[in-house]
Amino acid sequence: MANPLKRFMAFLRRSLALESPPAYFVGKKIEDVGPILPSRRLVFATAICLLAISALSVALFLCVILLGEAPPELVSAIVGLVSTVVGIYMGRRW
């Protein structure tokens, strides 16, 4: 069984790769470039954001259970990180 962190990083790398790579002409033939893989920094940044989202979600869940209310700071931090991850994927796809 592979290391779960390596499998998670491989999953992120595959999900951030461009699926339909552009083709270009070389003379009269069309050359296929293959999948365009993301940089290591982008994969690490996405992994850190997803891990922070999960940790903050657990903290929010515990605050709601124990205190009975959701602190607005936690909610805004989660929303900010989720919008960062959505921006990473939208910028990568379009």
C-alpha positions as CSV (number, residue, x, y, z in Angstrom):
1,M,0.0,0.0,0.0
2,A,1.4,3.4,-1.0
3,N,1.9,6.3,1.3
4,P,-1.5,8.1,1.6
5,L,0.2,11.5,1.2
6,K,1.8,10.4,-2.0
7,R,-1.5,9.1,-3.3
8,F,-3.2,12.3,-2.3
9,M,-0.5,14.3,-4.2
10,A,-0.8,12.1,-7.2
11,F,-4.6,12.5,-7.2
12,L,-4.1,16.3,-7.1
13,R,-1.5,16.2,-9.8
14,R,-3.9,14.2,-12.1
15,S,-6.9,16.5,-11.3
16,L,-4.9,19.7,-12.1
17,A,-3.5,18.3,-15.4
18,L,-5.0,19.6,-18.6
19,E,-7.1,16.8,-20.1
20,S,-7.3,18.0,-23.7
21,P,-3.8,19.2,-24.6
22,P,-3.4,21.5,-27.6
23,A,-2.0,20.0,-30.7
24,Y,0.3,21.8,-33.0
25,F,1.5,21.4,-36.6
26,V,5.0,20.3,-37.5
27,G,5.2,20.4,-41.2
28,K,2.2,18.5,-42.4
29,K,1.7,16.4,-39.3
30,I,-0.2,17.2,-36.1
31,E,2.0,16.6,-33.1
32,D,0.2,15.7,-29.8
33,V,1.9,17.4,-26.8
34,G,0.4,15.0,-24.2
35,P,-1.1,16.1,-20.9
36,I,0.3,19.3,-19.4
37,L,1.2,18.6,-15.8
38,P,1.0,21.3,-13.1
39,S,4.1,22.6,-11.2
40,R,5.0,21.1,-7.9
41,R,4.4,24.4,-6.1
42,L,0.8,24.5,-7.4
43,V,0.2,20.9,-6.3
44,F,1.6,21.6,-2.8
45,A,-0.4,24.9,-2.5
46,T,-3.6,23.0,-3.4
47,A,-2.8,20.3,-0.9
48,I,-2.1,22.7,1.9
49,C,-5.3,24.6,1.1
50,L,-7.4,21.4,1.2
51,L,-5.8,20.2,4.4
52,A,-6.4,23.7,6.0
53,I,-10.1,23.6,4.9
54,S,-10.6,20.2,6.5
55,A,-8.9,21.3,9.7
56,L,-10.9,24.5,9.9
57,S,-14.1,22.5,9.2
58,V,-13.4,20.2,12.1
59,A,-12.8,23.3,14.3
60,L,-16.0,24.8,13.1
61,F,-17.9,21.6,13.8
62,L,-16.5,21.4,17.3
63,C,-17.3,25.1,18.0
64,V,-20.9,24.5,16.9
65,I,-21.2,21.4,19.1
66,L,-19.5,22.7,22.2
67,L,-20.4,26.4,22.1
68,G,-23.6,26.3,20.1
69,E,-22.5,29.1,17.7
70,A,-20.3,29.4,14.7
71,P,-17.5,32.0,15.0
72,P,-17.6,34.3,11.9
73,E,-13.8,34.2,11.8
74,L,-13.8,30.5,11.1
75,V,-16.5,30.8,8.5
76,S,-14.7,33.6,6.7
77,A,-11.4,31.6,6.7
78,I,-13.1,28.6,5.3
79,V,-14.8,30.6,2.6
80,G,-11.5,32.3,1.7
81,L,-9.7,29.0,1.4
82,V,-12.6,27.4,-0.6
83,S,-12.5,30.4,-3.0
84,T,-8.8,30.0,-3.4
85,V,-9.1,26.3,-4.4
86,V,-12.0,27.1,-6.8
87,G,-9.8,29.8,-8.3
88,I,-6.9,27.4,-8.8
89,Y,-9.1,24.9,-10.6
90,M,-11.0,27.5,-12.7
91,G,-7.7,29.2,-13.7
92,R,-6.2,25.9,-14.6
93,R,-9.2,24.7,-16.7
94,W,-10.1,27.9,-18.6
